[in-house]
Amino acid sequence: MTLSLEKEAKARIASFLPQAICKALKSYHDFMGQDVSIEDAKSFGAHHTAAKVAIAHVELLIKLCKASDLSGEINNKDEKKRLVEVTAQAEAELAQYKSRQEVWEEEGEHEGDL
């Protein structure tokens, strides 16, 4: 890939990523906010797996953003600021999710102790 083509590709990705991250987060929140009646283990497993896939998608978008060092490819200050803000928001929400997961796993380990 030539240098100019690489730079152009990074610029296009940089302009796309904030929207992609926001959409992935919104989709996750919408999915988790659904009133779901989970009556059997198979339905629960499917719902849980879908939530994990959504989280993995957000993680990959964040990694793409960081690995590509895209902030240097954006000339517009507002776009650069938006990319930084959206990435920070996604990282914060991901950290909250992981923190809750750790608590749930710890509580699950102690359920048999009751």
N, C-alpha and C positions, 0 to 999 in steps of 0.2 A: 504494500500500500504506500503510495507516495505521501509525502509530508502534508501537502495541501489537501489531499483526499482524507487523510487521517484527521486533520484539523477540522475539516468540514463535517465529517462524521461525528466527531466529538461535540461540535457545536449543535448539531441537530439532536443528538442524544441529550445534551444539557438542557435544551429548550423543552424536550419531551418529558424528562424525568419528573419534574415537580407535579405535573398533571397526573402522571402514572402513579406516583406515590400517593397523592391525595385520593385518587380513584380506588386504589387498593385498600387504603385505610377505611374509606367510606364503605366499600363493599364488605369489609370485615365487620365493621360496626353494624351495618344493616343486617347482615347475616346473624350476628350474635344477638341482635335485638329482636329477632323474630320470636313469636310465641310458639314454641315447638313442643308438641306433646310427644315425648319419647317413651314409648311403652315397652320396648324390648331392647335387648342388648345390641342387636344388629343396627337398629335406628340410631341408638346412642353412639355407637362406634362410627357410623357414617357421618353424623353431625360433628363429632369430635375430630375426625380426620379432615373434614372440610375446613374446620376452623384452623387446624394446624397448617394446612396447605396455604390458606390465606396469609397466615403469619410468615410462612417461608417465602411467599411471594414478596412481601414487604421487605424482609431481610435481604433478599437478592437484589431488589432495587436499590437499597441503601448501599450494599456492597459494590454494585455497579457504579454508583455515583462516586464512592470513595476511590475505588480502584482506577477509575478513569481520570481522576483529578480534574473534574469538569469545570470547577469554578474558574479556572484559568482560561477556559475557552469562551467564556461569556463576556462580551463587551458592555452590554447594557447593565448598569448598576442595579436596577430594579429586578431584572431577571436573576442576577447573581445573588441578590439578597433573598429572593424567593426560594431559590434552590437551597441555600444555606438554612433558611427557616423551616422549609418543608422537611428537609433531611433531619434537622434537629428535633422537630415534632415527631417524626416517625421513630427516631431512636428513643425518644422519651416514652412513647406509647409501647414500643417493643420492650423496653426495660420494665415498665409496669406489668406487662403481660408475663414476662419471665419471673418477676418477683411473685406474682400471684401463683404461677405454676409451682414455684418452690414451696410456697405456703401450702398449697393443695397437696403436694407430694408428701410434705412433712406430716400434715394432718392425716393423710391416708395411711402412713406408716404407723401412726399411733391409734388408729381406730380399733385395732385388736386389743389394745391395752385397757380399754374401758371396762 
